């Protein structure tokens, strides 16, 4: 598999984890989720812009971005 395929697989798997985590937290902490997820998503997006072009840091940040993006209500 190429690097792009692995990055997309990690993005999809992280999205599944983010959706599952958000579902578990949604009923008890809706308002925290409504402000914390977009804030964290913005910080991860900025880190993606500022990271050096290496596979591992970008893969970790992209997986985190995928989990947060899927968790956004």
Buried (B, 14 or more C-beta within 10 A) or exposed (E): EEEEEEBBEBBEEBBEBBBEBBEEBEEEEEEEBEEBBEEBBEEBBEBBEEBEEEEEEBBBBBBBBBBBBBBBE
